[in-house]
Structure formats: structure tokens, C-alpha cells
């Protein structure tokens, strides 16, 4: 019996996938578990495996095609099995008689005007130029269609001198054409109309349309879910990293095993603060707020076509050196699009760091259902006043974006106070 190969939901949030590459050709033997193709999900490039044995009889999607979850991509069957019932396309729906016909224009087309009978139009010499035609709209102006007015202007004809053959004496196109053919040669020449400006149009090579990748589609959808509906406020604080710098230098001096960055220490500090403030380490569920007992910290990583947030599980319980190794490995595999679904789903809060790009301070958008995200700016030496003296200190700015439905101002401020103590006394993160 033939086996269907469908676009599978390879991640918890996947709604559609893009077929990156076929690894099996039509006619190739296939065993259950064989990798048939590579599929780009909303987070990574995953492998699509066979669910049955046989021969790959038909491939129904091309490389680069995007298909919704559940749609048929290929068929596996016996070499002589009839699979027409699976591969046959449904015919396109025909227009039903109940569908309304398109609306008709008020102004007759050129073919309609030519087919209609043309009564003789006259140009009376006794009527005063300003006399209204029968059925006019008053004020000495004859009733006429927009097309008739334009044609009359082009031909130098006075609409007030024409008898209209349209409804209620309305002057229409055929009246203008008849009057123009009967007009004497001495008629005033039409007014010269300036040529309309030519609109600027983009030529070939002026632009390039880039198709949306699955990750970019997901980013757009998720941010639309966040930035509008979530009432967000921001808390920004300056942190002195002088003690963190000293701790980092001592750890690096111990060898490669303890090679850590400022970001690794800040990740540990934020995770530890979250463990002490479950009201921030939370998810908004609409009719309830879920306080998490474990801290799974999302770490925003820029990839070629967007952003992905691999997760450091139980970050508050790990040593700084463990966080350093794990964050490097996760970031590397994120850029290679090789993360497993469990490595980028289930964060309880997220950290985004743009300091390496020279950004001093920014605000980040909350990733629902999380209720907080932390934006880390650049680390730098700045002059500050301490005890009345001007000194140079290593500092960083961190901004906390808060979902006001779950986190009040005072709640967020208390969290930032805890974070302040941990960062400026980093030995609390070691012992």
C-alpha cells in the first residue's frame, strides 16, 4: 500500500515549510527512516524522513516550494502500484451562475457607441450661447457626461449649443462626434493641452524582491502579536561592571576552560535574579499567569535572515563557565540552522544583546507568552563621579521590557534592584 509523504510539523510552532532540497529522486528505493528531504521550518532546517518502505514513486513539490503542514509532497509505493488516486490534482473551480457579474460602466465603450443609432445633431444659430439645454442642471450649463466634456474641450465645441440625445437631454459621446463632423471648417481650433507628466516607473535592475523565509514570516507574525496587544513599559538602569571585569580577567587567566565574556556573566546574573522573582519569570496565559520554578533563558542570536532564540535550560543553576560553553555552541548551531526544536522552545524569559554592534541602549520586543525581555547595550569605560571624584568605570545599560498585565512598575523595579546587587557584587554568582 502506498505511503503519503506530507509536510510534517517539524517544530511546535510550524504552520508551513519550505522544501530546501530533495535527497531522494523518483525511482530510488526508500526504507522507513530514510531522510527524503531537507525542510526549512520557522526556526531551523530539519530532515523529513520516510514513514514507509518502497520506491519513491512521485515528487509533488519542487525545491524552493513552500507548502502548508499536511500537504502531500511525495508518494512511496511498490514499483508497479497504481498511485493515480493520490497524485491526481483537483480541477479548478468554475465560475458558478450565482456569482455576480462585474458592474457595468456608466460611460459607453467605443464599440457600444459605434453600434448605437446616431440621431442627427444640430448646431442652432438662433439660440444664445448661454442658453441651457432642455433637462439641464441650471446655471446655463448643459448636462453632459465626463467623457463628453473632455471630447468637447478637445474639439473646441460649446456644450451649451448642443442638443443631447442621452437621458433627460444629457450630452453624450455620440452627440460630440456628430457635432464635430458637422462643424464648419472655420470652427475655433481646440485648445492646446499640456502633455500629462510621464509617471516614473522602476526599470529592470532598479530593485529586487526577496521572498520571505519561514523564519522571517514567523518573526513578523510574532512581533505583530506582541507590539500591538501587549501593554509594555520599559525600565533602564546603568550598571557598574568594574567588579565583573576583574572577575572575568581572573577567570580567563585560569585557562581556556574558564574563558567567558561579559555577556556570559550577565546571562548568569539575569537568570539568578529571575529565580528570585518568579513573577517576572512568568508567562501570560490570558486567564492566568504561570510562574515558572525553573529558569530557561532565551538568548537572541542574529542569523542570516532573521533572529532565533536558543535556550539555556536551568541557567540559574549552571556555572558561568558552563553558560559560556553552552551559549557558544548554541549560537554556532543556530547560525548553521541545526538546532533541535527543544533547543529553541520553552523559554521563560529572553535576553537580547546588541552591545557588540556599538548600541549603547535599546528596547526589545517581548516574545509572548513571556512577560519580560532584557536588552543589553555596549560595555564601555565612561567617566563617572564617585565620592566627589571623577573616575573612569566600566559600565553597561540594561533595559527591561515589561508586560504590564503581569508585571507592575514596582515589581519590575524590585527585579532591577536585585540584578543591580548581583552585577556589582559578582562573587554572589560564583558561590
C-alpha positions as CSV (number, residue, x, y, z in Angstrom):
1,X,0.0,0.0,0.0
2,X,1.3,3.4,-1.0
3,X,2.6,5.8,1.8
4,X,2.0,9.5,1.6
5,X,4.8,11.9,2.3
6,X,3.3,15.1,3.8
7,X,4.7,18.3,5.1
8,X,5.1,17.4,8.7
9,X,5.0,19.8,11.7
10,X,8.8,19.6,12.5
11,X,8.6,22.3,15.2
12,X,5.8,23.1,17.7
13,X,5.0,26.5,16.1
14,X,5.4,25.4,12.4
15,X,2.5,26.1,10.1
16,X,4.2,25.8,6.8
17,X,7.6,24.7,5.5
18,X,9.9,25.4,2.5
19,X,11.4,22.4,0.7
20,X,15.1,23.2,0.6
21,X,16.5,20.1,-1.1
22,X,15.3,16.6,-2.2
23,X,17.8,13.9,-1.1
24,X,15.9,11.1,-2.9
25,X,14.9,11.0,-6.6
26,X,11.9,9.4,-8.2
27,X,12.6,5.7,-8.6
28,X,15.1,5.5,-5.7
29,X,14.4,2.7,-3.2
30,X,13.4,4.0,0.2
31,X,13.4,2.4,3.7
32,X,11.4,3.6,6.7
33,X,13.5,6.2,8.5
34,X,15.5,7.3,5.4
35,X,15.9,11.1,5.0
36,X,13.9,12.2,2.0
37,X,14.4,15.9,2.0
38,X,15.6,19.0,4.0
39,X,12.8,21.3,5.0
40,X,13.2,24.9,6.4
41,X,10.8,25.5,9.3
42,X,10.2,28.7,11.1
43,X,13.3,28.1,13.2
44,X,15.7,25.7,11.5
45,X,16.4,23.4,8.6
46,X,15.1,19.9,9.5
47,X,15.2,16.5,8.0
48,X,12.0,14.9,6.5
49,X,12.1,11.1,6.9
50,X,10.2,8.3,5.2
51,X,7.3,6.7,7.1
52,X,7.2,3.5,4.9
53,X,9.2,1.2,2.7
54,X,9.2,1.0,-1.1
55,X,10.2,3.2,-4.0
56,X,9.8,7.0,-4.3
57,X,7.2,7.0,-7.0
58,X,6.4,10.7,-7.3
59,X,7.7,14.0,-6.0
60,X,4.8,16.5,-6.0
61,X,6.8,19.6,-4.8
62,X,9.9,21.3,-6.2
63,X,12.9,22.6,-4.3
64,X,12.1,26.0,-3.1
65,X,8.3,25.5,-2.8
66,X,6.5,26.4,0.4
67,X,3.7,24.1,1.5
68,X,1.4,24.1,4.5
69,X,1.6,21.4,7.1
70,X,-0.3,18.3,6.0
71,X,0.0,18.9,2.2
72,X,1.2,16.0,0.1
73,X,4.8,16.2,-1.1
74,X,5.5,12.8,-2.4
75,X,4.3,9.2,-2.6
76,X,6.2,6.0,-1.7
77,X,4.9,2.7,-3.1
78,X,5.6,-0.5,-4.8
79,X,7.3,-0.2,-8.3
80,X,4.1,-1.4,-10.2
81,X,1.5,0.1,-7.8
82,X,-1.2,2.5,-9.2
83,X,-0.9,5.8,-7.4
84,X,-3.1,7.9,-9.7
85,X,-5.7,8.4,-7.0
86,X,-3.1,10.1,-4.8
87,X,-1.3,12.2,-7.3
88,X,-4.4,13.4,-9.3
89,X,-4.9,17.2,-8.9
90,X,-8.4,18.5,-8.1
91,X,-9.8,20.6,-11.1
92,X,-10.0,24.3,-10.6
93,X,-13.5,25.5,-9.5
94,X,-15.6,27.0,-12.3
95,X,-17.5,30.2,-12.0
96,X,-20.9,29.4,-10.7
97,X,-24.1,31.0,-12.1
98,X,-24.8,32.5,-8.7
99,X,-21.7,34.7,-8.8
100,X,-22.5,38.3,-9.6
101,X,-21.4,39.7,-13.0
102,X,-18.9,42.6,-12.9
103,X,-20.6,46.1,-12.7
104,X,-21.2,47.9,-16.0
105,X,-19.7,51.3,-16.6
106,X,-22.0,54.3,-16.9
107,X,-20.0,55.6,-19.9
108,X,-20.5,53.5,-23.0
109,X,-17.4,51.9,-24.6
110,X,-16.3,52.8,-28.1
111,X,-17.8,49.6,-29.6
112,X,-21.1,50.3,-27.8
113,X,-21.2,53.9,-29.1
114,X,-20.4,52.8,-32.6
115,X,-23.2,50.1,-32.6
116,X,-25.8,52.5,-31.2
117,X,-28.1,54.5,-33.6
118,X,-26.8,58.1,-34.0
119,X,-29.6,60.7,-34.3
120,X,-28.8,63.9,-36.2
121,X,-27.3,66.5,-34.0
122,X,-27.7,70.2,-35.0
123,X,-25.8,73.4,-34.1
124,X,-28.6,76.0,-33.9
125,X,-27.6,79.5,-34.8
126,X,-30.5,81.3,-33.2
127,X,-30.0,80.0,-29.6
128,X,-27.9,82.3,-27.4
129,X,-24.6,80.7,-26.4
130,X,-25.5,80.6,-22.7
131,X,-29.0,79.1,-23.0
132,X,-29.4,75.8,-21.1
133,X,-30.4,72.7,-22.9
134,X,-33.7,71.0,-22.1
135,X,-33.2,68.9,-19.0
136,X,-30.1,70.9,-18.0
137,X,-28.9,71.4,-14.4
138,X,-29.4,75.1,-14.4
139,X,-26.9,78.0,-14.4
140,X,-26.6,78.0,-18.2
141,X,-24.6,74.7,-18.2
142,X,-25.8,71.7,-20.3
143,X,-25.9,68.3,-18.7
144,X,-23.2,66.1,-20.0
145,X,-21.1,63.0,-19.3
146,X,-17.4,63.4,-18.2
147,X,-16.3,61.8,-21.4
148,X,-18.5,64.2,-23.5
149,X,-17.0,67.2,-21.6
150,X,-13.4,66.0,-22.4
151,X,-14.2,65.4,-26.0
152,X,-15.9,68.7,-26.4
153,X,-12.9,70.5,-24.9
154,X,-10.5,68.7,-27.2
155,X,-12.6,69.6,-30.3
156,X,-13.4,73.2,-29.3
157,X,-17.1,72.7,-29.1
158,X,-19.5,74.7,-26.8
159,X,-21.6,72.2,-24.9
160,X,-24.4,74.8,-24.3
161,X,-25.0,74.9,-28.1
162,X,-25.6,71.1,-28.4
163,X,-28.9,69.2,-28.0
164,X,-28.2,66.0,-26.1
165,X,-29.6,62.6,-27.1
166,X,-29.0,61.0,-23.7
167,X,-31.5,60.6,-20.9
168,X,-33.0,63.9,-19.9
169,X,-31.2,65.7,-22.7
170,X,-27.8,64.7,-21.5
171,X,-24.9,65.3,-24.0
172,X,-23.0,62.1,-24.6
173,X,-20.2,61.0,-26.8
174,X,-22.1,60.4,-30.0
175,X,-23.5,64.0,-29.8
176,X,-20.0,65.3,-29.7
177,X,-18.8,63.2,-32.6
178,X,-21.8,64.2,-34.7
179,X,-21.4,67.8,-33.9
180,X,-17.7,67.7,-34.7
181,X,-18.3,66.2,-38.1
182,X,-21.0,68.8,-38.9
183,X,-19.0,71.8,-37.7
184,X,-17.7,74.3,-40.3
185,X,-14.0,74.5,-41.1
186,X,-13.8,77.9,-39.5
187,X,-14.6,76.4,-36.1
188,X,-12.2,77.6,-33.4
189,X,-9.2,75.3,-33.1
190,X,-9.1,73.1,-30.0
191,X,-7.2,74.4,-27.0
192,X,-3.7,73.1,-26.7
193,X,-3.5,70.9,-23.6
194,X,-0.1,70.3,-22.0
195,X,1.1,66.7,-22.1
196,X,0.5,64.9,-18.9
197,X,3.6,64.2,-16.9
198,X,5.0,60.7,-17.5
199,X,4.9,58.7,-14.3
200,X,8.3,57.4,-13.1
201,X,8.4,53.6,-13.2
202,X,11.1,51.4,-11.9
203,X,13.1,49.6,-14.6
204,X,14.7,46.3,-14.7
205,X,17.6,46.2,-12.2
206,X,16.3,49.0,-10.1
207,X,15.1,46.6,-7.3
208,X,15.0,43.0,-6.2
209,X,12.1,41.3,-4.4
210,X,13.3,38.9,-1.7
211,X,10.9,36.1,-0.9
212,X,10.1,35.8,2.8
213,X,11.8,32.8,4.5
214,X,9.9,30.8,7.1
215,X,11.8,32.4,10.0
216,X,11.1,35.9,8.7
217,X,7.4,35.1,8.3
218,X,7.3,33.8,11.9
219,X,9.2,36.9,13.2
220,X,6.7,39.2,11.5
221,X,3.7,37.3,12.9
222,X,5.1,37.0,16.4
223,X,6.1,40.7,16.6
224,X,2.6,41.7,15.4
225,X,1.2,39.6,18.3
226,X,3.4,41.4,20.7
227,X,3.9,45.1,19.9
228,X,0.2,45.9,19.5
229,X,-1.7,43.9,22.0
230,X,0.8,43.9,24.9
231,X,0.9,47.0,27.1
232,X,4.6,47.4,27.5
233,X,6.7,49.7,29.7
234,X,10.5,50.0,30.0
235,X,12.9,50.2,32.9
236,X,16.5,51.2,32.1
237,X,19.4,51.2,34.6
238,X,23.2,51.8,34.5
239,X,25.3,49.0,35.9
240,X,28.9,49.3,37.1
241,X,30.9,46.4,35.6
242,X,34.2,47.1,37.2
243,X,34.0,44.1,39.6
244,X,32.6,41.9,36.7
245,X,35.6,42.9,34.6
246,X,38.0,41.9,37.4
247,X,36.2,38.6,37.8
248,X,36.3,37.9,34.1
249,X,40.1,38.7,33.9
250,X,40.8,36.3,36.8
251,X,38.7,33.5,35.2
252,X,40.4,33.9,31.8
253,X,43.8,33.7,33.5
254,X,42.9,30.2,34.7
255,X,42.8,28.8,31.2
256,X,40.6,28.2,28.2
257,X,38.1,26.2,30.3
258,X,37.1,29.5,32.0
259,X,37.2,31.8,29.0
260,X,34.0,33.8,29.5
261,X,32.6,37.0,28.1
262,X,30.7,39.9,29.7
263,X,27.5,38.6,28.2
264,X,28.0,35.2,29.8
265,X,28.3,36.8,33.3
266,X,25.3,39.0,32.6
267,X,23.3,35.9,31.5
268,X,24.1,34.3,34.8
269,X,23.1,37.4,36.7
270,X,19.8,37.8,34.9
271,X,19.0,34.1,35.4
272,X,19.8,34.2,39.1
273,X,17.6,37.3,39.5
274,X,14.7,35.6,37.7
275,X,15.0,32.7,40.1
276,X,14.4,35.1,42.9
277,X,11.5,36.9,41.2
278,X,9.0,34.2,39.8
279,X,6.5,37.0,39.0
280,X,9.0,38.1,36.2
281,X,10.0,34.5,35.3
282,X,6.4,34.0,34.1
283,X,4.1,33.5,31.1
284,X,0.8,35.4,30.5
285,X,-1.9,32.9,29.6
286,X,-4.9,35.2,29.2
287,X,-6.9,33.9,32.2
288,X,-3.9,33.1,34.4
289,X,-0.3,33.9,35.0
290,X,2.1,31.0,35.1
291,X,5.1,31.4,37.5
292,X,7.9,29.1,36.5
293,X,10.0,27.3,39.1
294,X,12.8,26.7,36.6
295,X,14.7,29.4,34.6
296,X,15.1,28.6,30.9
297,X,16.8,31.7,29.5
298,X,16.3,32.5,25.8
299,X,19.4,34.1,24.1
300,X,18.7,36.1,21.0
301,X,21.0,35.2,18.1
302,X,21.1,37.0,14.8
303,X,21.1,34.6,11.8
304,X,21.4,35.4,8.1
305,X,17.7,36.0,7.6
306,X,16.3,36.9,11.0
307,X,16.6,36.1,14.7
308,X,16.4,32.9,16.7
309,X,16.5,32.4,20.5
310,X,18.2,29.2,21.6
311,X,17.6,28.4,25.2
312,X,20.0,27.8,28.1
313,X,18.0,25.4,30.3
314,X,18.2,25.9,34.1
315,X,20.6,28.8,33.5
316,X,20.4,29.9,37.1
317,X,21.8,26.5,38.3
318,X,24.8,26.5,35.9
319,X,28.2,27.9,36.5
320,X,29.3,30.8,34.4
321,X,31.8,28.7,32.6
322,X,29.1,26.2,31.7
323,X,26.9,29.0,30.4
324,X,29.8,30.3,28.3
325,X,30.4,26.9,26.6
326,X,26.7,26.3,26.0
327,X,26.0,29.7,24.7
328,X,28.9,29.5,22.2
329,X,27.7,26.1,21.0
330,X,24.0,27.1,20.7
331,X,24.9,30.3,18.8
332,X,27.1,28.3,16.4
333,X,24.4,25.8,15.6
334,X,21.7,28.5,15.5
335,X,23.6,30.2,12.7
336,X,24.0,26.9,10.9
337,X,20.2,26.3,11.3
338,X,20.9,23.0,13.1
339,X,19.0,23.5,16.4
340,X,16.6,20.8,17.5
341,X,13.0,22.1,18.4
342,X,13.6,21.5,22.1
343,X,16.6,23.9,22.0
344,X,14.6,26.9,20.9
345,X,11.2,26.5,22.5
346,X,10.1,26.9,26.1
347,X,12.0,30.0,27.2
348,X,10.7,31.6,30.4
349,X,12.4,35.0,29.6
350,X,14.8,36.3,27.0
351,X,18.0,38.4,26.7
352,X,19.0,40.4,23.6
353,X,22.4,41.9,23.4
354,X,23.3,44.4,20.7
355,X,26.3,45.8,22.5
356,X,28.8,44.2,20.1
357,X,27.3,46.4,17.4
358,X,28.1,49.6,19.3
359,X,24.5,50.1,20.5
360,X,24.6,51.8,23.9
361,X,20.9,51.4,24.7
362,X,17.7,50.0,23.1
363,X,14.3,48.5,23.9
364,X,13.4,44.9,22.9
365,X,10.0,43.5,22.0
366,X,8.6,40.9,24.3
367,X,8.2,37.4,22.9
368,X,4.8,36.2,24.1
369,X,3.8,34.4,26.3
370,X,6.9,35.7,28.2
371,X,6.3,38.8,30.3
372,X,9.8,40.3,30.1
373,X,12.8,40.7,27.9
374,X,16.2,42.3,28.7
375,X,18.1,44.5,26.2
376,X,21.8,44.7,26.9
377,X,23.8,47.6,25.4
378,X,27.5,48.1,24.8
379,X,30.1,47.7,27.6
380,X,32.5,50.7,27.8
381,X,34.6,52.8,30.0
382,X,32.9,56.1,30.9
383,X,33.8,58.9,33.3
384,X,31.6,59.0,36.5
385,X,31.6,60.9,39.8
386,X,32.2,58.7,42.9
387,X,32.5,60.3,46.3
388,X,33.0,63.7,44.6
389,X,35.9,62.5,42.4
390,X,35.8,62.0,38.7
391,X,36.9,58.4,37.8
392,X,36.7,56.1,34.8
393,X,34.5,53.0,35.3
394,X,33.3,50.1,33.1
395,X,29.6,50.3,32.7
396,X,26.6,48.9,30.8
397,X,23.0,49.9,30.3
398,X,20.2,47.2,30.5
399,X,16.6,47.9,29.6
400,X,13.8,45.6,30.9
401,X,10.7,45.5,28.7
402,X,7.7,44.5,30.9
403,X,4.2,43.2,30.1
404,X,2.1,45.5,32.3
405,X,-0.6,42.9,32.5
406,X,1.7,40.7,34.6
407,X,4.5,43.0,35.9
408,X,3.7,46.2,37.6
409,X,6.2,49.1,37.8
410,X,7.3,48.4,41.4
411,X,7.6,44.6,40.6
412,X,10.0,45.4,37.7
413,X,11.9,48.0,39.8
414,X,12.5,45.4,42.6
415,X,13.8,42.9,40.0
416,X,16.2,45.5,38.6
417,X,17.4,46.2,42.2
418,X,18.2,42.5,42.7
419,X,20.0,42.5,39.3
420,X,22.0,45.6,40.3
421,X,23.3,43.9,43.5
422,X,24.3,40.7,41.6
423,X,26.1,42.5,38.9
424,X,28.0,44.9,41.1
425,X,28.9,42.0,43.5
426,X,29.6,39.2,41.1
427,X,31.1,36.9,43.7
428,X,27.4,36.2,44.6
429,X,27.1,34.5,41.2
430,X,30.0,32.2,42.0
431,X,29.2,30.9,45.5
